[in-house]
Structure formats: C-alpha cells, structure tokens
Amino acid sequence: MTPAMTGKPPLHVAMLTYPGLTLLDLVGPLTVLHGPMQTHLLWKNTEPVMSDIGVAITPTMSFADAPDAFDILFVPGGPGQVNLFGDQAVLDFLAQHGARARWVTAVCTGSMILGAAGLLDGYRATTHWGGLGVLEMFGAEPVAERVVIDRNRITGGGVTAGIDFGLVLLDTIYGKHVAKTTQLLMEYDPAPPFDAGTPEGAGEQAVGAAFEVLAPVATETLRVLAERTGVG
C-alpha cells in the first residue's frame, strides 16, 4: 500500500523511540503505517537506541529538528518507560506535540507514557493487561480491550496489539479498503496455537509465571511514579 493508493497526501507520524522500548511495540505499527503514511522515528538525538531485545534502532529525526506539529503522535511501550516518567524533556515534547496532533496514540505501556505527559486525563484507554490499573493514576479510564478509541486518542493493548492498532488507525482515517488491503499484503491472519493471549484464556499457572516476569518492571514503575512525579 502506497500513499498514492489512498488517494490522499500522506499523513506524518511521529513515532517515539527510546532506550528499552519493546521492539514489536514499534515495528508492528511501523510495518502497518509505513506504506500509506510518512513515518518518522524520533528521539533526543539520532544516535542508535537499544531496544529491549538488543536490536538497535536509529532515529530518523531529533526532537530539535522536529516540525511544530505532526498529524499523528505515537508512543510504544517497553521496560525503558520507567526512565521516561521523570524525563521532563521527553514529557514536554509529548505534551506539546500531543496538543497539536490530529491523533494521539500509543501501544502497550506507551499509554502510561502518554499519561505521564498529561495526555490521557479524562480519556478511555488501554494498555498491557498487566498495567491497566496504572492508567487510573493519570486520570484515564482503563478499558480491557484490544484497541480503544476515545475522541482523538487511540490506544492498543500489549505488544502484538500494535498490528491491530495500526489497522484500526488506517480504517479510521482511510476506510476499510485501505486497512483490509494492508492486512492482506502483510498476510496478517493470526491463528495462535493456544488461547493464552489473555489472563482469562491462559489459566492460573501461566498467569502466575507471567506476573513473575512482569513484577520487577511493575514494581519499579510504581516506585518511580511515586517518587518522581508524585502520582500514586
């Protein structure tokens, strides 16, 4: 799918990058949106940043070189989020561009970063199932759904939900033809071997094991929010 096939000029998407982001949180939406839209990977500078699995990402634009406004602001999640809650340069950048963007969006715990920037107060939103309760700390109404739209806020659930988020965004802006054609080109036809993508389907043993993995980041997230932002 190319911009010409949408029949409209490409919209510009600012996609935040940062050390410790979850790679699929970024790459899933990026893969969906890159054809019809003009995507930009932003960070404080254009030096490579390391994702959560050791794959480096090279930002294409620094904060200083960013235009005054983008059509869409997007924030991925990841364990590196903890370092952003008290990073005023990042939060100010998001707050300023979020106020000017046509759409303000996030996937997974990127919603918490939007919340820390003051961009989800009074909005329905979702995030990774393990962090839904944290959204209330930012004045958001947590919703346990794959993708949530509330006015010009669109948020997606954990990690793999980024693909669904991207397709919903395409449908919202360009219509079903563009979204369905993009889905077909990606051959996105999920058929997971297990019904274990939610706590309800996974069962107690898997949920317990997942919480053990999530606990260190969750504990640090709550500590940093309390100490650095006074939330909680």
N, CA, C and O of each residue as an XYZ file, in Angstrom:
928
protein
N       0.853     -1.188      0.000
C       0.000      0.000      0.000
C       0.892      1.242      0.000
O       1.787      1.376      0.834
N       0.633      2.153     -0.952
C       1.420      3.375     -1.070
C       0.515      4.580     -0.840
O      -0.708      4.451     -0.908
N       1.098      5.760     -0.567
C       0.269      6.952     -0.383
C      -0.649      7.224     -1.564
O      -1.780      7.675     -1.382
N      -0.164      6.950     -2.787
C      -0.975      7.208     -3.970
C      -2.247      6.362     -3.966
O      -3.281      6.805     -4.466
N      -2.184      5.154     -3.411
C      -3.326      4.259     -3.402
C      -4.407      4.704     -2.428
O      -5.549      4.257     -2.530
N      -4.068      5.571     -1.494
C      -5.077      6.072     -0.564
C      -5.872      7.219     -1.167
O      -6.972      7.527     -0.707
N      -5.323      7.847     -2.187
C      -5.985      8.981     -2.803
C      -5.836     10.268     -2.025
O      -6.494     11.264     -2.329
N      -4.962     10.255     -1.007
C      -4.756     11.437     -0.168
C      -3.265     11.646      0.073
O      -2.494     10.688      0.015
N      -2.848     12.878      0.342
C      -1.444     13.104      0.709
C      -1.111     12.313      1.972
O      -1.971     12.149      2.837
N       0.119     11.823      2.090
C       0.471     11.026      3.272
C       0.468     11.864      4.539
O       0.960     12.992      4.555
N      -0.085     11.305      5.586
C      -0.009     11.942      6.890
C       1.355     11.658      7.504
O       1.992     10.657      7.177
N       1.797     12.529      8.385
C       3.104     12.382      9.013
C       2.923     11.871     10.445
O       2.176     12.438     11.242
N       3.634     10.780     10.739
C       3.512     10.105     12.028
C       4.819     10.238     12.799
O       5.865      9.791     12.328
N       4.768     10.846     13.975
C       5.930     10.913     14.859
C       5.884      9.702     15.784
O       4.960      9.572     16.587
N       6.873      8.815     15.680
C       6.930      7.598     16.472
C       8.100      7.714     17.438
O       9.260      7.693     17.028
N       7.786      7.836     18.722
C       8.836      7.999     19.721
C       9.694      6.731     19.810
O       9.172      5.617     19.847
N      10.996      6.918     19.844
C      11.909      5.824     20.170
C      12.634      6.198     21.456
O      12.773      7.377     21.782
N      13.092      5.188     22.180
C      13.829      5.442     23.417
C      14.508      4.158     23.857
O      14.042      3.071     23.513
N      15.582      4.253     24.599
C      16.270      3.044     25.066
C      15.345      2.156     25.890
O      14.677      2.626     26.811
N      15.312      0.875     25.555
C      14.499     -0.061     26.310
C      13.071     -0.190     25.851
O      12.255     -0.797     26.546
N      12.737      0.375     24.678
C      11.382      0.168     24.171
C      11.227     -1.275     23.714
O      12.209     -1.933     23.367
N       9.995     -1.763     23.714
C       9.727     -3.113     23.215
C       9.683     -3.064     21.697
O       8.868     -2.348     21.115
N      10.560     -3.825     21.060
C      10.743     -3.714     19.619
C       9.442     -3.906     18.852
O       9.146     -3.134     17.940
N       8.663     -4.921     19.206
C       7.442     -5.191     18.447
C       6.395     -4.102     18.648
O       5.555     -3.881     17.775
N       6.437     -3.418     19.797
C       5.532     -2.280     20.006
C       5.728     -1.221     18.933
O       4.780     -0.551     18.524
N       6.962     -1.077     18.485
C       7.285     -0.096     17.448
C       7.141     -0.686     16.056
O       6.514     -0.082     15.186
N       7.716     -1.861     15.839
C       7.789     -2.427     14.490
C       6.421     -2.859     13.969
O       6.157     -2.748     12.772
N       5.542     -3.353     14.854
C       4.210     -3.735     14.405
C       3.469     -2.566     13.774
O       3.104     -2.642     12.601
N       3.233     -1.474     14.526
C       2.573     -0.310     13.931
C       3.362      0.297     12.774
O       2.771      0.748     11.793
N       4.680      0.313     12.880
C       5.502      0.873     11.812
C       5.290      0.125     10.505
O       5.197      0.743      9.444
N       5.212     -1.195     10.572
C       5.000     -2.004      9.374
C       3.646     -1.705      8.739
O       3.528     -1.646      7.515
N       2.630     -1.517      9.572
C       1.288     -1.228      9.061
C       1.208      0.168      8.447
O       0.624      0.345      7.378
N       1.791      1.152      9.117
C       1.589      2.544      8.736
C       2.580      3.060      7.710
O       2.303      4.056      7.041
N       3.728      2.410      7.569
C       4.807      2.970      6.764
C       4.425      3.156      5.301
O       4.897      4.097      4.663
N       3.591      2.291      4.759
C       3.210      2.434      3.356
C       2.321      3.635      3.089
O       2.695      4.522      2.322
N       1.140      3.676      3.715
C       0.228      4.792      3.441
C       0.681      6.121      4.037
O       0.284      7.176      3.543
N       1.499      6.095      5.081
C       1.869      7.311      5.794
C       3.379      7.544      5.749
O       4.148      6.658      5.375
N       3.781      8.736      6.133
C       5.190      9.073      6.249
C       5.566      8.962      7.710
O       5.130      9.767      8.533
N       6.385      7.956      8.039
C       6.729      7.707      9.435
C       8.085      8.320      9.780
O       9.005      8.332      8.962
N       8.187      8.826     11.003
C       9.413      9.440     11.496
C       9.721      8.859     12.872
O       8.851      8.836     13.742
N      10.941      8.395     13.075
C      11.375      7.837     14.354
C      12.119      8.918     15.121
O      13.175      9.377     14.685
N      11.577      9.324     16.255
C      12.124     10.468     16.974
C      12.746     10.096     18.303
O      12.273      9.205     19.008
N      13.812     10.796     18.626
C      14.420     10.746     19.950
C      15.174     12.050     20.166
O      15.192     12.913     19.289
N      15.793     12.193     21.323
C      16.513     13.425     21.638
C      17.607     13.721     20.627
O      17.901     14.882     20.340
N      18.208     12.672     20.090
C      19.221     12.802     19.059
C      19.045     11.641     18.090
O      18.120     10.841     18.237
N      19.922     11.547     17.109
C      19.778     10.483     16.108
C      20.799      9.357     16.295
O      21.076      8.596     15.368
N      21.350      9.265     17.501
C      22.213      8.131     17.811
C      21.347      6.882     18.011
O      20.232      6.989     18.521
N      21.836      5.706     17.621
C      21.042      4.482     17.793
C      20.645      4.264     19.253
O      21.421      4.531     20.170
N      19.430      3.779     19.445
C      18.954      3.411     20.777
C      18.719      1.909     20.786
O      18.341      1.327     19.769
N      18.942      1.289     21.930
C      18.838     -0.166     22.037
C      17.452     -0.566     22.531
O      16.976     -0.064     23.549
N      16.818     -1.467     21.806
C      15.505     -1.963     22.208
C      15.650     -2.979     23.334
O      16.760     -3.300     23.759
N      14.526     -3.475     23.806
C      14.530     -4.396     24.935
C      15.164     -5.745     24.618
O      15.568     -6.459     25.535
N      15.261     -6.109     23.339
C      15.850     -7.404     22.981
C      17.205     -7.261     22.297
O      17.690     -8.200     21.666
N      17.814     -6.081     22.424
C      19.170     -5.904     21.924
C      19.292     -5.563     20.463
O      20.387     -5.635     19.905
N      18.193     -5.191     19.824
C      18.231     -4.730     18.434
C      18.241     -3.207     18.448
O      17.363     -2.577     19.037
N      19.233     -2.624     17.799
C      19.362     -1.172     17.799
C      18.420     -0.533     16.781
O      18.191     -1.071     15.698
N      17.886      0.613     17.148
C      17.002      1.392     16.281
C      17.647      2.758     16.088
O      18.085      3.387     17.052
N      17.704      3.210     14.848
C      18.304      4.508     14.557
C      17.206      5.534     14.321
O      16.493      5.442     13.322
N      17.049      6.503     15.206
C      16.046      7.552     14.985
C      16.329      8.308     13.690
O      17.484      8.487     13.301
N      15.279      8.740     13.041
C      15.430      9.488     11.793
C      15.341     10.989     12.012
O      15.605     11.770     11.098
N      14.972     11.393     13.214
C      14.799     12.821     13.486
C      14.992     13.074     14.977
O      14.539     12.291     15.812
N      15.666     14.168     15.304
C      15.824     14.556     16.707
C      14.667     15.456     17.130
O      13.966     16.020     16.290
N      14.479     15.582     18.431
C      13.458     16.497     18.929
C      13.685     17.909     18.395
O      12.740     18.598     18.012
N      14.936     18.325     18.376
C      15.247     19.696     17.966
C      14.895     19.950     16.516
O      14.557     21.077     16.154
N      14.968     18.924     15.675
C      14.699     19.087     14.246
C      13.251     18.796     13.876
O      12.880     18.893     12.707
N      12.439     18.444     14.849
C      11.051     18.103     14.567
C      10.251     19.341     14.191
O      10.491     20.421     14.731
N       9.302     19.196     13.272
C       8.420     20.325     12.960
C       7.520     20.643     14.149
O       7.484     19.902     15.131
N       6.803     21.744     14.048
C       5.952     22.154     15.161
C       4.833     21.166     15.437
O       4.383     21.037     16.575
N       4.379     20.464     14.397
C       3.245     19.560     14.579
C       3.347     18.370     13.636
O       3.874     18.479     12.529
N       2.839     17.244     14.088
C       2.674     16.053     13.270
C       1.188     15.716     13.221
O       0.422     16.125     14.094
N       0.790     14.974     12.203
C      -0.607     14.554     12.132
C      -0.928     13.542     13.231
O      -2.008     13.572     13.820
N       0.025     12.647     13.496
C      -0.185     11.567     14.456
C       1.025     11.467     15.369
O       2.167     11.465     14.909
N       0.764     11.384     16.658
C       1.809     11.143     17.645
C       1.623      9.722     18.168
O       0.528      9.342     18.582
N       2.704      8.940     18.145
C       2.627      7.546     18.581
C       3.736      7.238     19.570
O       4.883      7.644     19.386
N       3.372      6.505     20.638
C       4.343      6.123     21.670
C       4.262      4.619     21.913
O       3.201      4.113     22.277
N       5.368      3.894     21.717
C       5.393      2.471     22.056
C       5.715      2.271     23.528
O       6.165      3.195     24.205
N       5.482      1.061     24.018
C       5.815      0.752     25.397
C       7.129      0.007     25.512
O       7.857     -0.156     24.533
N       7.420     -0.442     26.716
C       8.649     -1.188     26.956
C       9.201     -0.906     28.329
O       8.829      0.091     28.948
N      10.081     -1.759     28.826
C      10.631     -1.561     30.165
C      11.385     -0.244     30.322
O      11.522      0.257     31.438
N      11.871      0.321     29.226
C      12.559      1.607     29.295
C      11.657      2.761     29.654
O      12.129      3.868     29.910
N      10.349      2.509     29.676
C       9.389      3.549     30.051
C       9.707      4.149     31.416
O       9.475      5.334     31.655
N      10.241      3.316     32.309
C      10.493      3.760     33.685
C      11.378      5.000     33.695
O      11.194      5.891     34.524
N      12.325      5.058     32.785
C      13.251      6.186     32.748
C      12.638      7.444     32.141
O      13.224      8.524     32.226
N      11.465      7.311     31.533
C      10.844      8.473     30.893
C       9.881      9.211     31.809
O       9.575     10.379     31.570
N       9.399      8.544     32.857
C       8.404      9.172     33.712
C       8.935     10.431     34.392
O       8.166     11.342     34.700
N      10.225     10.484     34.624
C      10.808     11.665     35.235
C      11.658     12.471     34.276
O      12.384     13.370     34.701
N      11.583     12.163     32.974
C      12.382     12.862     31.964
C      11.558     14.016     31.413
O      10.742     13.825     30.512
N      11.766     15.200     31.945
C      10.921     16.330     31.595
C      11.043     16.721     30.130
O      10.074     17.194     29.538
N      12.227     16.531     29.530
C      12.396     16.874     28.114
C      11.474     16.027     27.245
O      10.857     16.532     26.308
N      11.384     14.741     27.560
C      10.508     13.847     26.796
C       9.049     14.183     27.047
O       8.265     14.294     26.105
N       8.680     14.346     28.311
C       7.287     14.618     28.647
C       6.818     15.950     28.057
O       5.682     16.062     27.597
N       7.689     16.953     28.072
C       7.333     18.245     27.483
C       7.141     18.123     25.975
O       6.211     18.695     25.408
N       8.042     17.364     25.329
C       7.923     17.162     23.883
C       6.591     16.504     23.550
O       5.896     16.933     22.629
N       6.236     15.465     24.295
C       4.982     14.760     24.040
C       3.777     15.649     24.324
O       2.812     15.658     23.559
N       3.832     16.392     25.419
C       2.709     17.267     25.768
C       2.477     18.316     24.686
O       1.339     18.567     24.290
N       3.561     18.926     24.211
C       3.446     19.971     23.204
C       2.929     19.412     21.883
O       2.033     19.991     21.268
N       3.488     18.297     21.449
C       3.078     17.731     20.161
C       1.737     17.022     20.266
O       0.987     16.962     19.291
N       1.432     16.487     21.435
C       0.124     15.891     21.623
C      -0.993     16.913     21.539
O      -2.088     16.606     21.069
N      -0.719     18.130     21.995
C      -1.726     19.197     21.943
C      -2.001     19.644     20.515
O      -3.057     20.210     20.234
N      -1.049     19.391     19.605
C      -1.190     19.864     18.224
C      -1.551     18.760     17.236
O      -1.995     19.042     16.123
N      -1.361     17.501     17.640
C      -1.570     16.390     16.714
C      -3.054     16.138     16.473
O      -3.898     16.398     17.330
N      -3.340     15.631     15.297
C      -4.714     15.254     14.974
C      -5.113     14.000     15.757
O      -6.249     13.867     16.211
N      -4.156     13.092     15.902
C      -4.372     11.844     16.641
C      -3.232     11.648     17.632
O      -2.066     11.861     17.300
N      -3.578     11.239     18.852
C      -2.587     10.943     19.887
C      -2.746      9.472     20.232
O      -3.817      9.044     20.663
N      -1.676      8.689     20.043
C      -1.821      7.239     20.080
C      -0.685      6.563     20.834
O       0.374      7.148     21.059
N      -0.935      5.318     21.217
C       0.085      4.534     21.914
C      -0.295      3.061     21.849
O      -1.442      2.700     21.585
N       0.705      2.229     22.098
C       0.506      0.789     22.210
C       1.173      0.324     23.495
O       2.208      0.854     23.897
N       0.569     -0.672     24.136
C       1.120     -1.290     25.328
C       1.354     -0.224     26.401
O       0.510      0.654     26.581
N       2.464     -0.281     27.105
C       2.694      0.669     28.190
C       3.085      2.056     27.698
O       3.362      2.949     28.500
N       3.107      2.238     26.379
C       3.248      3.592     25.844
C       2.114      4.481     26.316
O       2.265      5.699     26.404
N       0.954      3.857     26.624
C      -0.172      4.626     27.163
C       0.191      5.285     28.486
O      -0.258      6.394     28.778
N       1.006      4.600     29.289
C       1.422      5.176     30.566
C       2.303      6.406     30.333
O       2.232      7.381     31.081
N       3.123      6.348     29.299
C       3.977      7.499     28.981
C       3.114      8.675     28.537
O       3.362      9.813     28.934
N       2.096      8.404     27.712
C       1.157      9.468     27.357
C       0.504     10.034     28.617
O       0.346     11.246     28.764
N       0.126      9.125     29.526
C      -0.497      9.567     30.767
C       0.420     10.460     31.582
O      -0.015     11.474     32.128
N       1.698     10.081     31.665
C       2.663     10.883     32.419
C       2.847     12.268     31.805
O       3.211     13.221     32.495
N       2.590     12.369     30.493
C       2.694     13.661     29.807
C       1.390     14.447     29.890
O       1.276     15.525     29.306
N       0.405     13.911     30.615
C      -0.856     14.614     30.799
C      -1.821     14.500     29.644
O      -2.726     15.323     29.508
N      -1.642     13.486     28.804
C      -2.424     13.399     27.573
C      -3.578     12.404     27.621
O      -4.272     12.219     26.621
N      -3.795     11.761     28.767
C      -4.901     10.808     28.866
C      -5.902     11.159     29.959
O      -6.824     10.384     30.214
N      -5.745     12.282     30.595
C      -6.658     12.683     31.667
C      -8.074     12.836     31.109
O      -8.323     13.674     30.242
N      -8.998     12.016     31.617
C     -10.382     12.089     31.167
C     -10.690     11.253     29.943
O     -11.790     11.338     29.397
N      -9.744     10.451     29.504
C      -9.946      9.614     28.308
C     -10.020      8.137     28.679
O      -9.383      7.697     29.637
N     -10.794      7.382     27.922
C     -10.774      5.927     27.995
C      -9.527      5.450     27.266
O      -9.189      5.978     26.207
N      -8.846      4.466     27.818
C      -7.607      3.996     27.199
C      -7.311      2.575     27.638
O      -7.862      2.082     28.623
N      -6.430      1.926     26.891
C      -5.988      0.590     27.255
C      -4.467      0.535     27.249
O      -3.791      1.473     26.826
N      -3.955     -0.580     27.725
C      -2.521     -0.820     27.774
C      -2.326     -2.318     27.947
O      -3.290     -3.078     27.845
N      -1.118     -2.751     28.203
C      -0.880     -4.167     28.507
C      -1.758     -4.580     29.683
O      -1.948     -3.805     30.621
N      -2.297     -5.806     29.637
C      -3.227     -6.246     30.684
C      -2.634     -6.119     32.088
O      -3.363     -5.907     33.057
N      -1.318     -6.249     32.193
C      -0.692     -6.177     33.500
C      -0.601     -4.778     34.073
O      -0.258     -4.612     35.243
N      -0.902     -3.769     33.271
C      -0.749     -2.393     33.743
C      -2.000     -1.548     33.664
O      -1.932     -0.327     33.807
N      -3.156     -2.182     33.436
C      -4.381     -1.397     33.272
C      -4.660     -0.489     34.466
O      -5.072      0.658     34.294
N      -4.437     -1.000     35.668
C      -4.732     -0.210     36.851
C      -3.902      1.055     36.967
O      -4.333      2.032     37.580
N      -2.710      1.039     36.380
C      -1.828      2.215     36.469
C      -2.432      3.403     35.734
O      -2.196      4.550     36.113
N      -3.212      3.138     34.683
C      -3.784      4.241     33.909
C      -4.653      5.156     34.768
O      -4.749      6.354     34.503
N      -5.281      4.593     35.794
C      -6.109      5.410     36.672
C      -5.288      6.479     37.383
O      -5.817      7.529     37.747
N      -3.997      6.218     37.583
C      -3.134      7.181     38.263
C      -2.956      8.455     37.445
O      -2.547      9.490     37.973
N      -3.270      8.372     36.135
C      -3.127      9.537     35.261
C      -4.476     10.128     34.884
O      -4.558     10.961     33.981
N      -5.525      9.709     35.561
C      -6.844     10.251     35.271
C      -7.538      9.610     34.098
O      -8.568     10.104     33.640
N      -6.985      8.502     33.598
C      -7.613      7.804     32.480
C      -8.573      6.740     32.995
O      -8.474      6.299     34.140
N      -9.496      6.336     32.141
C     -10.407      5.242     32.452
C      -9.907      3.985     31.749
O     -10.037      3.884     30.529
N      -9.340      3.023     32.478
C      -8.788      1.832     31.837
C      -9.881      0.938     31.251
O     -10.917      0.708     31.876
N      -9.630      0.442     30.040
C     -10.578     -0.427     29.350
C      -9.829     -1.661     28.871
O      -8.818     -1.549     28.177
N     -10.319     -2.827     29.235
C      -9.657     -4.077     28.860
C     -10.115     -4.524     27.475
O     -10.845     -5.506     27.338
N      -9.680     -3.795     26.455
C      -9.990     -4.122     25.066
C      -8.723     -4.058     24.233
O      -7.735     -3.443     24.634
N      -8.756     -4.694     23.073
C      -7.581     -4.771     22.207
C      -7.163     -3.394     21.695
O      -5.982     -3.046     21.724
N      -8.139     -2.615     21.226
C      -7.891     -1.247     20.764
C      -9.037     -0.376     21.262
O     -10.203     -0.759     21.161
N      -8.709      0.781     21.793
C      -9.715      1.692     22.334
C      -9.592      3.053     21.650
O      -8.503      3.618     21.555
N     -10.730      3.568     21.175
C     -10.785      4.898     20.571
C     -11.648      5.785     21.447
O     -12.793      5.442     21.743
N     -11.119      6.909     21.858
C     -11.881      7.905     22.587
C     -11.524      9.271     22.024
O     -10.453      9.812     22.296
N     -12.438      9.817     21.236
C     -12.194     11.069     20.525
C     -10.924     10.931     19.667
O     -10.888     10.081     18.777
N      -9.908     11.725     19.904
C      -8.721     11.597     19.045
C      -7.593     10.820     19.724
O      -6.432     10.926     19.329
N      -7.941     10.047     20.736
C      -6.964      9.152     21.378
C      -7.249      7.720     20.927
O      -8.383      7.247     21.011
N      -6.209      7.037     20.448
C      -6.331      5.630     20.086
C      -5.200      4.880     20.774
O      -4.026      5.181     20.558
N      -5.552      3.910     21.597
C      -4.545      3.138     22.328
C      -4.758      1.654     22.084
O      -5.881      1.188     21.892
N      -3.646      0.922     22.096
C      -3.691     -0.518     21.878
C      -3.178     -1.263     23.089
O      -2.461     -0.701     23.917
N      -3.544     -2.527     23.191
C      -3.111     -3.373     24.290
C      -1.644     -3.762     24.153
O      -0.862     -3.057     23.515
N      -1.283     -4.878     24.750
C       0.118     -5.249     24.835
C       0.734     -5.784     23.549
O       0.146     -6.631     22.877
N       1.892     -5.297     23.217
C       2.833     -5.805     22.220
C       2.176     -6.136     20.882
O       2.135     -5.278     19.999
N       1.662     -7.348     20.707
C       1.118     -7.754     19.411
C      -0.099     -6.939     19.007
O      -0.450     -6.902     17.827
N      -0.750     -6.285     19.962
C      -1.907     -5.457     19.639
C      -1.522     -4.275     18.759
O      -2.396     -3.610     18.202
N      -0.223     -4.003     18.627
C       0.215     -2.900     17.781
C      -0.195     -3.066     16.333
O      -0.452     -2.073     15.652
N      -0.263     -4.303     15.842
C      -0.697     -4.538     14.464
C      -2.179     -4.204     14.337
O      -2.589     -3.519     13.400
N      -2.980     -4.688     15.283
C      -4.412     -4.374     15.280
C      -4.624     -2.868     15.383
O      -5.455     -2.299     14.676
N      -3.870     -2.232     16.265
C      -3.948     -0.774     16.421
C      -3.711     -0.075     15.090
O      -4.466      0.817     14.704
N      -2.644     -0.491     14.384
C      -2.318      0.150     13.119
C      -3.431     -0.002     12.094
O      -3.749      0.945     11.375
N      -4.020     -1.181     12.025
C      -5.100     -1.416     11.072
C      -6.348     -0.619     11.438
O      -7.038     -0.109     10.555
N      -6.645     -0.506     12.741
C      -7.775      0.315     13.182
C      -7.539      1.776     12.823
O      -8.464      2.468     12.399
N      -6.318      2.243     12.987
C      -5.994      3.629     12.643
C      -6.170      3.865     11.149
O      -6.718      4.891     10.746
N      -5.711      2.922     10.318
C      -5.902      3.054      8.868
C      -7.383      3.088      8.516
O      -7.815      3.903      7.701
N      -8.156      2.205      9.131
C      -9.601      2.178      8.873
C     -10.241      3.492      9.285
O     -11.091      4.021      8.568
N      -9.842      4.020     10.429
C     -10.421      5.260     10.929
C     -10.133      6.432      9.998
O     -10.991      7.290      9.791
N      -8.940      6.468      9.443
C      -8.531      7.606      8.624
C      -8.869      7.414      7.147
O      -9.368      8.334      6.500
N      -8.600      6.223      6.613
C      -8.726      6.000      5.162
C      -9.889      5.097      4.767
O     -10.285      5.072      3.601
N     -10.437      4.358      5.725
C     -11.525      3.455      5.393
C     -11.076      2.005      5.308
O      -9.884      1.700      5.321
N     -12.059      1.122      5.221
C     -11.799     -0.314      5.282
C     -10.988     -0.834      4.100
O     -10.210     -1.774      4.265
N     -11.145     -0.249      2.909
C     -10.410     -0.760      1.750
C      -8.905     -0.693      1.984
O      -8.190     -1.665      1.742
N      -8.432      0.447      2.450
C      -7.001      0.615      2.703
C      -6.550     -0.318      3.822
O      -5.507     -0.964      3.717
N      -7.336     -0.385      4.893
C      -6.955     -1.229      6.029
C      -6.935     -2.702      5.637
O      -5.994     -3.416      5.983
N      -7.950     -3.167      4.925
C      -8.024     -4.572      4.542
C      -6.947     -4.936      3.523
O      -6.394     -6.035      3.575
N      -6.647     -4.034      2.608
C      -5.581     -4.306      1.636
C      -4.236     -4.404      2.335
O      -3.426     -5.270      2.005
N      -3.993     -3.525      3.294
C      -2.754     -3.573      4.070
C      -2.662     -4.881      4.844
O      -1.604     -5.510      4.876
N      -3.753     -5.289      5.462
C      -3.764     -6.550      6.210
C      -3.455     -7.722      5.290
O      -2.719     -8.633      5.669
N      -4.011     -7.705      4.085
C      -3.754     -8.790      3.128
C      -2.303     -8.797      2.683
O      -1.685     -9.859      2.603
N      -1.750     -7.624      2.392
C      -0.351     -7.550      1.964
C       0.586     -8.087      3.048
O       1.631     -8.663      2.742
N       0.215     -7.899      4.298
C       1.018     -8.401      5.418
C       0.739     -9.876      5.709
O       1.449    -10.501      6.498
N      -0.290    -10.428      5.076
C      -0.792    -11.764      5.392
C      -0.994    -11.904      6.904
O      -0.555    -12.867      7.534
N      -1.667    -10.915      7.443
C      -1.959    -10.940      8.870
C      -3.234    -11.746      9.079
O      -4.342    -11.219      8.993
N      -3.059    -13.008      9.349
C      -4.168    -13.949      9.524
C      -3.873    -14.812     10.743
O      -3.645    -16.015     10.615
N      -3.876    -14.198     11.934
C      -3.390    -14.894     13.131
C      -4.189    -16.146     13.470
O      -5.420    -16.154     13.448
N      -3.457    -17.187     13.778
C      -4.056    -18.451     14.216
C      -3.166    -19.023     15.307
O      -2.459    -20.004     15.076
N      -3.189    -18.415     16.509
C      -2.276    -18.832     17.570
C      -2.513    -20.282     17.981
O      -3.646    -20.763     17.964
N      -1.442    -20.971     18.348
C      -1.587    -22.381     18.727
C      -2.299    -22.581     20.063
O      -2.764    -23.681     20.363
N      -2.386    -21.524     20.860
C      -3.034    -21.623     22.170
C      -3.938    -20.417     22.389
O      -3.687    -19.341     21.847
N      -4.967    -20.593     23.167
C      -5.811    -19.488     23.602
C      -5.242    -18.965     24.917
O      -5.858    -19.091     25.975
N      -4.053    -18.375     24.824
C      -3.350    -17.936     26.029
C      -2.906    -16.483     25.934
O      -1.969    -16.073     26.619
N      -3.572    -15.706     25.092
C      -3.180    -14.314     24.924
C      -3.783    -13.364     25.931
O      -3.453    -12.178     25.941
N      -4.667    -13.869     26.784
C      -5.259    -13.061     27.845
C      -5.196    -13.852     29.148
O      -5.105    -15.079     29.120
N      -5.244    -13.168     30.283
C      -5.243    -13.904     31.553
C      -6.399    -14.893     31.651
O      -6.258    -15.968     32.234
N      -7.544    -14.523     31.076
C      -8.714    -15.383     31.154
C      -8.494    -16.688     30.397
O      -8.943    -17.745     30.841
N      -7.816    -16.623     29.274
C      -7.605    -17.818     28.481
C      -6.374    -18.614     28.872
O      -6.307    -19.818     28.626
N      -5.402    -17.952     29.477
C      -4.117    -18.597     29.743
C      -4.159    -19.568     30.914
O      -3.443    -20.569     30.907
N      -4.968    -19.297     31.901
C      -5.024    -20.162     33.083
C      -4.119    -19.676     34.202
O      -3.202    -18.886     33.976
N      -4.381    -20.151     35.399
C      -3.699    -19.660     36.594
C      -2.188    -19.873     36.554
O      -1.434    -18.988     36.960
N      -1.736    -21.015     36.078
C      -0.301    -21.302     36.089
C       0.462    -20.338     35.195
O       1.505    -19.814     35.586
N      -0.060    -20.102     33.989
C       0.606    -19.179     33.064
C       0.543    -17.752     33.576
O       1.508    -16.998     33.448
N      -0.589    -17.381     34.153
C      -0.720    -16.030     34.701
C       0.285    -15.805     35.825
O       0.919    -14.752     35.895
N       0.429    -16.785     36.694
C       1.392    -16.665     37.776
C       2.813    -16.508     37.271
O       3.575    -15.686     37.780
N       3.170    -17.305     36.260
C       4.510    -17.207     35.681
C       4.720    -15.851     35.013
O       5.799    -15.266     35.107
N       3.677    -15.353     34.333
C       3.781    -14.049     33.674
C       3.975    -12.936     34.683
O       4.764    -12.018     34.458
N       3.257    -13.012     35.797
C       3.412    -11.986     36.828
C       4.825    -11.983     37.414
O       5.338    -10.926     37.783
N       5.452    -13.147     37.501
C       6.831    -13.200     37.986
C       7.765    -12.449     37.054
O       8.704    -11.791     37.502
N       7.503    -12.548     35.745
C       8.322    -11.837     34.762
C       8.061    -10.335     34.839
O       8.989     -9.530     34.760
N       6.801     -9.969     34.993
C       6.413     -8.561     34.977
C       6.711     -7.825     36.279
O       6.850     -6.602     36.286
N       6.809     -8.565     37.375
C       6.904     -7.942     38.694
C       8.016     -6.909     38.833
O       7.759     -5.827     39.362
N       9.252     -7.190     38.381
C      10.307     -6.189     38.588
C      10.017     -4.858     37.909
O      10.232     -3.799     38.499
N       9.527     -4.906     36.666
C       9.222     -3.667     35.950
C       8.027     -2.969     36.579
O       8.015     -1.745     36.706
N       7.018     -3.749     36.974
C       5.834     -3.152     37.596
C       6.194     -2.460     38.907
O       5.735     -1.349     39.174
N       7.004     -3.110     39.712
C       7.410     -2.527     40.993
C       8.202     -1.249     40.785
O       7.984     -0.252     41.473
N       9.125     -1.286     39.830
C       9.939     -0.099     39.555
C       9.089      1.025     38.981
O       9.294      2.194     39.310
N       8.140      0.676     38.128
C       7.242      1.684     37.562
C       6.493      2.426     38.658
O       6.451      3.657     38.664
N       5.905      1.680     39.581
C       5.149      2.307     40.659
C       6.045      3.143     41.564
O       5.650      4.219     42.015
N       7.241      2.650     41.827
C       8.172      3.401     42.683
C       8.569      4.723     42.042
O       8.560      5.768     42.693
N       8.915      4.668     40.766
C       9.356      5.870     40.069
C       8.207      6.868     39.928
O       8.409      8.072     40.090
N       7.024      6.385     39.632
C       5.875      7.294     39.528
C       5.637      8.006     40.838
O       5.364      9.206     40.860
N       5.738      7.274     41.927
C       5.507      7.881     43.237
C       6.584      8.883     43.602
O       6.282      9.960     44.117
N       7.847      8.538     43.338
C       8.964      9.376     43.774
C       9.229     10.563     42.850
O       9.548     11.659     43.313
N       9.093     10.337     41.527
C       9.494     11.381     40.575
C       8.354     12.275     40.148
O       8.580     13.444     39.837
N       7.138     11.765     40.124
C       6.031     12.582     39.640
C       5.018     12.880     40.721
O       4.144     13.725     40.527
N       5.112     12.208     41.851
C       4.153     12.441     42.914
C       2.807     11.822     42.664
O       1.852     12.101     43.389
N       2.709     10.973     41.636
C       1.444     10.300     41.333
C       1.390      9.026     42.154
O       2.387      8.311     42.264
N       0.233      8.738     42.731
C       0.068      7.494     43.448
C       0.145      7.667     44.954
O       0.021      6.691     45.695
